[in-house]
Amino acid sequence: MKTNFALVPKLLGADPRLAAKLARSFASQKKSMRIDHRFYGGRTHELGLLYFRLTPLCNLRCVMCGQRGDKGVLKGSFAAEEAKKIVPLETYKRLVDEIKHKSPTIYLWGGEPFLYPELFPLVDYMKDAGLVVSVNTNGTLLAKNAEEIVRRKWHAIFVSLDGFEETNDRIRGEGSYRRVVEGFEAINREKKRQGSHLPHMGIVSTVNNLNYKDLYRLAEAAQGFGLSWHIFNLGTYTNEAIVERQRSFMRERLDTEIGCLQAYDTGYNAGIDGLQLHDILTRIHAMETDHPIITVPALNPDKINTYYSELEIPVRTHCSVPWSQANIDYDGGVHFCADYPDYKLGNIKDQGFFEIFNGERARRFRNELKGSPDGIFPGCVRCYQNMLCGKKVKGF
């Protein structure tokens, strides 16, 4: 099964410059662990990837989502109040001017990023600064924005889709599948009409006990969507025991109360038949497609049951994220962890980014992580960022 680096060869023929910039981001991550992690005492000189959670608002209520789902922490009136704190465009522009010499790949997400009022001018400014910009969306607003997206030559769009029509709609809401398909169709029409190969588009499917038996049907349907990749994310899950260990650790070692990890104790991992899932994924990977199929993390067949039923057992260790990546939250807070933004390093409304990125709190976090067993904290065992960027455990 392919790793996320499989995107680069696919892009080489269509867009060599874009592929080269992505390869540089991957290289930055590797270099940070070989050099900065070992020698610089909690500091780093690398910045390969920068996430922006632009808004807490979303127009869907996907059941397993840690923000808006069954146990999500950004719902209702609370999310509406939080949305009043969103970072204005001018602040983001100052940040882009500060970090552009590092040429990080940019990943915009939410909530639903199309609900950020200045999304188009923000992407324009980032692209004009020479940065590769990708947007993660639920896809339901693509059709109405297709002409502008193609005209402005967005680089990449990651679309969340979790099954064929009835399965996806059970998870993400009635009519969501059809709206995503209409979005793909609209983008492809505009690309043909405008004579553009941009944006590259791909799907991210989050595996859970509601959809895993339906993934092959989705992969078959997706062959007609004009994709550049299809990623199967095995999912972010935890349990009460892991949450309590993380809570104690963060209190004792980093003086921080946690409020996000428990949102992933959803139970949507329960009952997944690992051997059946592996058979489904193997058949998907064997398909003749014009886009790479990627599983995150790629596991040996006898270990998939471990992934879903023995959540305390690490399958990836030695997280590299804090040495080459950062996350900017909708209120300007800077964090290393995208899904668990409890430990705030600082705020871009008040400080320069690099002052935060190598400040005292950032160094403390990196040194605690480096000194922890297996180079991860108790709550990191199924973190999606660690599944992407951690070290593969032997046997898995």
Secondary structure, DSSP 4 states (H G I P E B T S, - for coil): -B-GGGHHHHHHHH-HHHHHHHHHHHHHHHHIIIIIHHHSTT------EEEEE--S--S---TT-TTTSTT-SS-HHHHHHHGGGPPPHHHHHHHHHHHGGG--EEEEESS-GGGSTTHHHHHHHHHHTT--EEEEE-STTHHHHHHHHHHTT--EEEEE--SSHHHHHHHH-TTHHHHHHHHHHHHHHHHHHHT---SEEEEEEE--TTTGGGHHHHHHHHTTS--SEEEEE------HHHHHHHHHHHHHHH-----SGGGG--STTTT--HHHHHHHHHHHHTS--SS-EEEES---GGGHHHHHH-TTS-SEES--HHHHEEEE-TTSEEES-SS-TTS--EETTTS-HHHHHTSHHHHHHHHHHHHSGGGS-GGGTT-HHHHHHSEEPTT-
